[in-house]
């Protein structure tokens, strides 16, 4: 059995997507990012709620690991979460937190 990197933590279990978003998932993986802004925002809120604990600081690799559990394009999802205001990032990009409004 492979050992986990002791410096990384596993993200919280990803809850099943709400019915309105289920068409974007297959086997727990995100198959497409919605183009419609309202649906994309709902998807991003779901990801923020299920992948990131409120009050906890994350490094960029930890954010990427969490997002990688649902989709391979972690950079795009990370950018979407930040621009939508669901994740906050320090100016130097070293620390990420779930935004207070997203909690």
PyMOL commands that set and color helices and strands:
alter all, ss='L'
color gray80, all
select helices_A, chain A and resi 19-24+37-51+60-68+74-83+100-102
alter helices_A, ss='H'
color red, helices_A
select strands_A, chain A and resi 25-26+29-30+57-58+87-89+96-98
alter strands_A, ss='S'
color yellow, strands_A
deselect
rebuild
show_as cartoon
